[in-house]
Amino acid sequence: MLSDLRLSLVAELIRDHILLDGIDRYCQETGVKSSDFIPFDPIEFGGDILAADGSNVSVCGWSVAAINLIRSGYVVYQGQRWKRTVITFDDIFFADPAIYADQFAPPLKRLGQDQIDLKEEDLERLSTYFRELQEYASLNDAISVAKPGDIILYDGSFDVFEPLRAALSSVFRRAEERGVALLAVAKSSSLYWGEGISLPFMYHTNQAGSMLLPNSPWYLNLKDKRVNRGPGKWGGESFIVRFTGRSDHAFRVDVPGYLAGQVEEALAGISSCSTSAECPGYPHALFRAHRDIKITDNEGASVRMRLKDKLYRDGLSPRQIAVLMQDYHDILEMRQGI
């Protein structure tokens, strides 16, 4: 059994490295200055805000391939009023390194790309790549229906793996041509600072902003800050943003290069639509997109049952189906106490 002494040591580690007594060390080591926290006022946004998201669940898998249910789409809001939800993809993806190319072709074609260059180390991420491509296709569809001046939000980050950058660049070009603002909002972030131990940059930046600008929305540009933020080769800038002063949370926001000089205006418009009691401080369009597009546990279980039934009708025995579709960890759990 884990001892109380060990838990006490872990608690001390968290206390000493996570909590900020002040911001002097944080500012000194990251290069962040008090003046880098820019306050802004929300503005009533008159256009539409569209938000794209995706979801996936594992249906079954074996050592060399897997089957996933993947869904993506977008929602449309006018101010704080939901208008519609559009599902752009809802289907099975067969993640097999030998046959993935034909499945990748349709979303790539929608994004104006012929193929994706995957190296051997990328093949373990087939389902991730396919889901994100479908999300970019959803963004592309949202851009097609948006009006100049509208805002489109993406759930995640634009700092992506190299094979996806060309597809994402085509989405940026479309957004610029259509005259819409495209931003990515990440609920979590692996940004870190410090030496000897990785310190959570977004968490500490949120604390610092709360001390310096209490009860106010603000943003901080990460340009030239001493923070580990990944490859950074996607062609834009990243910010930490608190959308409302009444929120305890800040988010990473990625902004493509074509929006240089328009960032504060876009953030102010998003801020006015981030006051819902369901998710205070988070853009409600993204909240609705997550809720409407998410594949539930019940849906995943239903698809697995339907697949088992079809396998049985195609001649597989119940034993063969169980071996194929059951995680061996579940078997170990069921045999506890034997």
Buried (B, 14 or more C-beta within 10 A) or exposed (E): EEEEEEEEEEEEEEEEBEEBEEBEEBBEBBEBEEEBBBEBEBBEBEBBBBBBBBBBBBBBBEEEBBBBBBBBBBBBBBBBEEEEBBEBBBEEBBBBBEEBEEBBBEBBEBBBBEEBEBEEEBBEBBBBBBBBBBBBBBBBBBBEBBEEBBBBBBBBBBBBBEBBBBBBBBBBBBBBEBEBBBBBBBEEBBBBBBEEEEBBBBBBBBBBBBEBBEEBBBBBBBEEBEBEBBEEEBEBBBBBBBBBBEBEBBBBBBBBEBBEEEBEBBBBBBBBBBBBEEBBBBBBBBBBBBEBBBBEEEBBEEBBEEBBEEBEEEEBEEEEBEEBBEEEEEEEEEEEEE
